[in-house]
């Protein structure tokens, strides 16, 4: 893997971790159970994407 590709993967990891964190916090704060469940699902999706990028290393 080139250094440019490695920088891209590291950047993508940071973005996915940030999005997962934001979704988790937002889901916990929402009072609408349907919307909260949807945001929690988005959090899981970002965790999965994080793991996929991590496996590239």
Phi and psi in radians as a Rosetta constraint file:
Dihedral C 1 N 2 CA 2 C 2 CIRCULARHARMONIC -1.312 0.35
Dihedral N 2 CA 2 C 2 N 3 CIRCULARHARMONIC 2.882 0.35
Dihedral C 2 N 3 CA 3 C 3 CIRCULARHARMONIC -1.146 0.35
Dihedral N 3 CA 3 C 3 N 4 CIRCULARHARMONIC -0.582 0.35
Dihedral C 3 N 4 CA 4 C 4 CIRCULARHARMONIC -1.169 0.35
Dihedral N 4 CA 4 C 4 N 5 CIRCULARHARMONIC -0.733 0.35
Dihedral C 4 N 5 CA 5 C 5 CIRCULARHARMONIC -1.135 0.35
Dihedral N 5 CA 5 C 5 N 6 CIRCULARHARMONIC -0.694 0.35
Dihedral C 5 N 6 CA 6 C 6 CIRCULARHARMONIC -1.101 0.35
Dihedral N 6 CA 6 C 6 N 7 CIRCULARHARMONIC -0.715 0.35
Dihedral C 6 N 7 CA 7 C 7 CIRCULARHARMONIC -1.100 0.35
Dihedral N 7 CA 7 C 7 N 8 CIRCULARHARMONIC -0.677 0.35
Dihedral C 7 N 8 CA 8 C 8 CIRCULARHARMONIC -1.104 0.35
Dihedral N 8 CA 8 C 8 N 9 CIRCULARHARMONIC -0.801 0.35
Dihedral C 8 N 9 CA 9 C 9 CIRCULARHARMONIC -1.120 0.35
Dihedral N 9 CA 9 C 9 N 10 CIRCULARHARMONIC -0.741 0.35
Dihedral C 9 N 10 CA 10 C 10 CIRCULARHARMONIC -1.095 0.35
Dihedral N 10 CA 10 C 10 N 11 CIRCULARHARMONIC -0.699 0.35
Dihedral C 10 N 11 CA 11 C 11 CIRCULARHARMONIC -1.135 0.35
Dihedral N 11 CA 11 C 11 N 12 CIRCULARHARMONIC -0.764 0.35
Dihedral C 11 N 12 CA 12 C 12 CIRCULARHARMONIC -1.105 0.35
Dihedral N 12 CA 12 C 12 N 13 CIRCULARHARMONIC -0.680 0.35
Dihedral C 12 N 13 CA 13 C 13 CIRCULARHARMONIC -1.052 0.35
Dihedral N 13 CA 13 C 13 N 14 CIRCULARHARMONIC -0.768 0.35
Dihedral C 13 N 14 CA 14 C 14 CIRCULARHARMONIC -1.104 0.35
Dihedral N 14 CA 14 C 14 N 15 CIRCULARHARMONIC -0.720 0.35
Dihedral C 14 N 15 CA 15 C 15 CIRCULARHARMONIC -1.155 0.35
Dihedral N 15 CA 15 C 15 N 16 CIRCULARHARMONIC -0.758 0.35
Dihedral C 15 N 16 CA 16 C 16 CIRCULARHARMONIC -1.152 0.35
Dihedral N 16 CA 16 C 16 N 17 CIRCULARHARMONIC -0.691 0.35
Dihedral C 16 N 17 CA 17 C 17 CIRCULARHARMONIC -1.132 0.35
Dihedral N 17 CA 17 C 17 N 18 CIRCULARHARMONIC -0.718 0.35
Dihedral C 17 N 18 CA 18 C 18 CIRCULARHARMONIC -1.103 0.35
Dihedral N 18 CA 18 C 18 N 19 CIRCULARHARMONIC -0.797 0.35
Dihedral C 18 N 19 CA 19 C 19 CIRCULARHARMONIC -1.134 0.35
Dihedral N 19 CA 19 C 19 N 20 CIRCULARHARMONIC -0.686 0.35
Dihedral C 19 N 20 CA 20 C 20 CIRCULARHARMONIC -1.091 0.35
Dihedral N 20 CA 20 C 20 N 21 CIRCULARHARMONIC -0.749 0.35
Dihedral C 20 N 21 CA 21 C 21 CIRCULARHARMONIC -1.112 0.35
Dihedral N 21 CA 21 C 21 N 22 CIRCULARHARMONIC -0.799 0.35
Dihedral C 21 N 22 CA 22 C 22 CIRCULARHARMONIC -1.081 0.35
Dihedral N 22 CA 22 C 22 N 23 CIRCULARHARMONIC -0.758 0.35
Dihedral C 22 N 23 CA 23 C 23 CIRCULARHARMONIC -1.137 0.35
Dihedral N 23 CA 23 C 23 N 24 CIRCULARHARMONIC -0.728 0.35
Dihedral C 23 N 24 CA 24 C 24 CIRCULARHARMONIC -1.087 0.35
Dihedral N 24 CA 24 C 24 N 25 CIRCULARHARMONIC -0.818 0.35
Dihedral C 24 N 25 CA 25 C 25 CIRCULARHARMONIC -1.110 0.35
Dihedral N 25 CA 25 C 25 N 26 CIRCULARHARMONIC -0.754 0.35
Dihedral C 25 N 26 CA 26 C 26 CIRCULARHARMONIC -1.136 0.35
Dihedral N 26 CA 26 C 26 N 27 CIRCULARHARMONIC -0.759 0.35
Dihedral C 26 N 27 CA 27 C 27 CIRCULARHARMONIC -1.041 0.35
Dihedral N 27 CA 27 C 27 N 28 CIRCULARHARMONIC -0.688 0.35
Dihedral C 27 N 28 CA 28 C 28 CIRCULARHARMONIC -1.195 0.35
Dihedral N 28 CA 28 C 28 N 29 CIRCULARHARMONIC -0.467 0.35
Dihedral C 28 N 29 CA 29 C 29 CIRCULARHARMONIC -1.573 0.35
Dihedral N 29 CA 29 C 29 N 30 CIRCULARHARMONIC -0.325 0.35
Dihedral C 29 N 30 CA 30 C 30 CIRCULARHARMONIC -1.296 0.35
Dihedral N 30 CA 30 C 30 N 31 CIRCULARHARMONIC 2.500 0.35
Dihedral C 30 N 31 CA 31 C 31 CIRCULARHARMONIC -1.693 0.35
Dihedral N 31 CA 31 C 31 N 32 CIRCULARHARMONIC -0.382 0.35
Dihedral C 31 N 32 CA 32 C 32 CIRCULARHARMONIC -1.341 0.35
Dihedral N 32 CA 32 C 32 N 33 CIRCULARHARMONIC 1.998 0.35
Dihedral C 32 N 33 CA 33 C 33 CIRCULARHARMONIC -1.120 0.35
Dihedral N 33 CA 33 C 33 N 34 CIRCULARHARMONIC -0.584 0.35
Dihedral C 33 N 34 CA 34 C 34 CIRCULARHARMONIC -1.186 0.35
Dihedral N 34 CA 34 C 34 N 35 CIRCULARHARMONIC -0.810 0.35
Dihedral C 34 N 35 CA 35 C 35 CIRCULARHARMONIC -1.165 0.35
Dihedral N 35 CA 35 C 35 N 36 CIRCULARHARMONIC -0.689 0.35
Dihedral C 35 N 36 CA 36 C 36 CIRCULARHARMONIC -1.071 0.35
Dihedral N 36 CA 36 C 36 N 37 CIRCULARHARMONIC -0.743 0.35
Dihedral C 36 N 37 CA 37 C 37 CIRCULARHARMONIC -1.126 0.35
Dihedral N 37 CA 37 C 37 N 38 CIRCULARHARMONIC -0.677 0.35
Dihedral C 37 N 38 CA 38 C 38 CIRCULARHARMONIC -1.121 0.35
Dihedral N 38 CA 38 C 38 N 39 CIRCULARHARMONIC -0.786 0.35
Dihedral C 38 N 39 CA 39 C 39 CIRCULARHARMONIC -1.161 0.35
Dihedral N 39 CA 39 C 39 N 40 CIRCULARHARMONIC -0.631 0.35
Dihedral C 39 N 40 CA 40 C 40 CIRCULARHARMONIC -1.109 0.35
Dihedral N 40 CA 40 C 40 N 41 CIRCULARHARMONIC -0.657 0.35
Dihedral C 40 N 41 CA 41 C 41 CIRCULARHARMONIC -1.134 0.35
Dihedral N 41 CA 41 C 41 N 42 CIRCULARHARMONIC -0.685 0.35
Dihedral C 41 N 42 CA 42 C 42 CIRCULARHARMONIC -1.081 0.35
Dihedral N 42 CA 42 C 42 N 43 CIRCULARHARMONIC -0.660 0.35
Dihedral C 42 N 43 CA 43 C 43 CIRCULARHARMONIC -1.055 0.35
Dihedral N 43 CA 43 C 43 N 44 CIRCULARHARMONIC -0.754 0.35
Dihedral C 43 N 44 CA 44 C 44 CIRCULARHARMONIC -1.117 0.35
Dihedral N 44 CA 44 C 44 N 45 CIRCULARHARMONIC -0.680 0.35
Dihedral C 44 N 45 CA 45 C 45 CIRCULARHARMONIC -1.084 0.35
Dihedral N 45 CA 45 C 45 N 46 CIRCULARHARMONIC -0.744 0.35
Dihedral C 45 N 46 CA 46 C 46 CIRCULARHARMONIC -1.194 0.35
Dihedral N 46 CA 46 C 46 N 47 CIRCULARHARMONIC -0.574 0.35
Dihedral C 46 N 47 CA 47 C 47 CIRCULARHARMONIC -1.132 0.35
Dihedral N 47 CA 47 C 47 N 48 CIRCULARHARMONIC -0.736 0.35
Dihedral C 47 N 48 CA 48 C 48 CIRCULARHARMONIC -1.101 0.35
Dihedral N 48 CA 48 C 48 N 49 CIRCULARHARMONIC -0.739 0.35
Dihedral C 48 N 49 CA 49 C 49 CIRCULARHARMONIC -1.130 0.35
Dihedral N 49 CA 49 C 49 N 50 CIRCULARHARMONIC -0.689 0.35
Dihedral C 49 N 50 CA 50 C 50 CIRCULARHARMONIC -1.010 0.35
Dihedral N 50 CA 50 C 50 N 51 CIRCULARHARMONIC -0.813 0.35
Dihedral C 50 N 51 CA 51 C 51 CIRCULARHARMONIC -1.134 0.35
Dihedral N 51 CA 51 C 51 N 52 CIRCULARHARMONIC -0.631 0.35
Dihedral C 51 N 52 CA 52 C 52 CIRCULARHARMONIC -1.136 0.35
Dihedral N 52 CA 52 C 52 N 53 CIRCULARHARMONIC -0.760 0.35
Dihedral C 52 N 53 CA 53 C 53 CIRCULARHARMONIC -1.143 0.35
Dihedral N 53 CA 53 C 53 N 54 CIRCULARHARMONIC -0.671 0.35
Dihedral C 53 N 54 CA 54 C 54 CIRCULARHARMONIC -1.107 0.35
Dihedral N 54 CA 54 C 54 N 55 CIRCULARHARMONIC -0.625 0.35
Dihedral C 54 N 55 CA 55 C 55 CIRCULARHARMONIC -1.204 0.35
Dihedral N 55 CA 55 C 55 N 56 CIRCULARHARMONIC -0.307 0.35
Dihedral C 55 N 56 CA 56 C 56 CIRCULARHARMONIC -1.200 0.35
Dihedral N 56 CA 56 C 56 N 57 CIRCULARHARMONIC -0.409 0.35
